[in-house]
Amino acid sequence: MQQELSTDSSGSRFTPLVVVELASNVKEETIAWLLSRIRDQQQNGGAELFVEQLGPSVEAQEKENPNIFLVGASWQRLLSGAEDVGLFKEYNDGSMRGFTRANKHNFKDFKGDGDGFLSMAECQYIIKHELETLRAKDETHVPGHSQAKLYPGKSIIRRLLSKGLLIQIFPLHEKEELKRLSFSWYKKVKLSLQPLDDIRHYYGEGQALYFGFLEYFTFALVPMALIGVPYYLFDWEDYDKYVVFAVFNLIWCTVILELWKRFSASLAYSWGTLSRKKAFEEPRPGFHGVLGFNPVTGREEPLYPTAKRHLRIYLVSLPFVLLCLYLSLYVMMIYFQMEGWALSVHDEDPTFWTGILIFIPSIIYAVVIEIMNLIYRYAAEFLTEWENHRLESSYQNHLVLKVLVFNFFNCFASLFYIAFVMQDMVLLRQSLATLLITSQILNQFMEAFLPYWLQRRRNKKMIRKVQKKRTLEEKELPLVEQVRLEADMSTYLGTFDDYLELFLLFGYVSLFSCVYPLAAVLVVLNNITEVYSDAFKMCQVFKRPFSDPAANIGVWQLAFEAMSVIAVVTNCALIGMSPQVKAYFPESETQLILWTVAIEHGLLAFKFILAFLIPDIPKHIQIKLSRLEFESLEALKKKVRSHCLVFVSMELIFNIFAIPHSSGGVFITPKWLQTVEEKNHCSVALVKSIIYHPAAVFCFQVCNCQQLCFPLFVLAKAFLIKC
């Protein structure tokens, strides 16, 4: 936790976990209203959190935003929030179960009051959840800002974000824990696995799964790299030798994805996200429409016609994507013209400089590809935002689809053209090597060096300002300076670009590496540097992101599997084009094509059968999940049975005493019990459990059995409370 404590307006001391920054022009009325809602009790519709305004920095400047607030919570509030969000923690028996305060002492790491039971990332995620679930009650607009309309049930935070009144919400770094993580992660060069559990503990499951996939992908490339090195060292210019490598590609790209599913399931189970129920999605902050009634939530919210959204997608977005693909194709043809010109110059006068000139068109084309991908990304984001998707998951899926289609076509169209139209394996090898190496250099520059340089420039003034006031004994930044320094850092935009880069590298390796065996070696080296550069960015360049309780890599799993299917088709076509295979069909090219298509279909069938036979979740985890589901159902049955017993007993209480008896001085007799059993269709044991209840005994002792109207009412209430 943070070393410095803050004090709430109520005088409570708390550890600041999350920073809320409002716009500098927000009215005082708005600030007071928002803070009161954050501090208010849950039963009154508040978040019941601690909040304090951040003080001025060492050398306060006029342009400094005063509307920065620190948010924290008591441990009891965090434990309550952990139960609300469905957090899974390790139970005493080693299984992962949903946390409940009722049986909190049965969880493995829960000691005392629970201090330290939740990680800081989990605490910050809980606070974010509580802030996002703050809802308007009877307000029609944000106080002080009439243009920011509200209605009952509307998320306050989302409205403030959409209207620009709230600039950002971000979690604070924990300085000491970040130092330990940085040292074990990237500050020392070592031949060991990444500290995935520590990454998950600090950044959450989503980030840990990305780095786990990056590490897994790197190790999965090692066999292909080991096979590819001899091809290159022995300078096998006979490109017909690629048949063996292509066959290996077919098996490799299928097996590694299926094994990754099992590995990610093991990680997700150990982190408690595999069986965690997905939270109900709220509308995105930018979603707009006509105010209506949501039949699911029972709340008012904007509604937007699905048909209108589909018209925007199919009549605007789709034609725009097709136009961009055409432009990419046009640029590709220009590249081939440049390539032809460079080759003609080299053939006329082969010198050292003309030999270098041959690679210039490919390098220029690789740079143009990266620029086009970047421009298209902004256009795709604008279009997807304009389509007005209600849910964040729907927005992300449509954005991923747009970006993947264009990036795949833009990066690989030239390679497909060279391989299957020009059928020039020498040029294919050269183009693949140039595109792969150039894109890796550009990505490393854009993702590591450029953000680091920009961040250092941004931080120089802050560092110099703090050093003026820092004494020799002080070793850390004051909390105020730390918050303002982190507020100015770049915002981490998620793992989208990281997965996209791995997707394209996977395509280079699985599609055409058989003609350039060193592709796998280059990707392995790239991934090793990627681990260190991404780790550095996470720890030093970007704000700390909120935890993402992910159970898998999501839609990217489907993207990689789609690429593996294309890889099967591509490698089968390359094998069919090889002279060794053509030698078996010297007279009939049609027969060769038919055999190639038949084998390709057979391999695809084998791929899908293999995917079906290899379980996505390991057997021992399936058993644990089934056992947990069985115990949950049994507990639910007992709970339902106890409630049924209460209601049945309430009915029986009145039915039992409605039966006349003539036992003299003895109230309960076997004959009377038999009569009760027959008339109420219940067991004698159930009747006795009611009759011998302490509340019933009390009523019998103090009341006349012949006048039981009022005593029965007392008995009914007492029995219901007791049960």
Secondary structure, DSSP 8 states (H G I E B T S, - for coil): --SS-EE-TTS-EE---EEEEE-TT--HHHHHHHHHHHHS-GGGT----EEEE----TT--TTS---EEEEE--HHHHHHHHHHTT-EEEBTTS-EEE--GGGGGGBTT--TT-TTTS-HHHHHHHHHHHHHT-B-SS-SEETTEEEEE--TT-BHHHHHHHTTSEEEEEE---HHHHHHHHHHHTSS--SS---HHHHHHHH-HHHHHHHHHHHHHHHHHHHHHHHHHHHHHTT---GGGHHHHHHHHHHHHHHHHHHHHHHHHHHHHHTT-SS---------TT---EEEE-TTT-SEEEE--HHHHHHHIIIIIHHHHHHHHHHHHHHHHHHHHHHHHHHHHHHHS--HHHHHHTTHHHHHHHHHHHHHHHHHHHHHHHHHHHTT-SSHHHHHHHHHHHHHHHHHHHHHHHHHHIIIII--HHHHHHHHHHHHHHHHHHHHIIIIIHHHHHHHHHHHHHHHHHHHH--SS--S--HHHHHHHHHTSB----SHHHHHHHHHHHHHHHHHTTTSTTHHHHHHHHHHHHHHHHHHIIIIIB--------SS-THHHHHHHHHHHHHHHHHHHHHHHSHHHHTT-SS-HHHHHHHHHHHHHHHHHHHHHHHHHS-SS-HHHHHHHHHHHHHHHHHHHHHHHHHHHHHHHHHHHHHHHTS----TT-S--HHHHHHHHHHHT--HHHHHHHHTSHHHHHHHHHS-TT--HHHHHHHHHHHHHH-
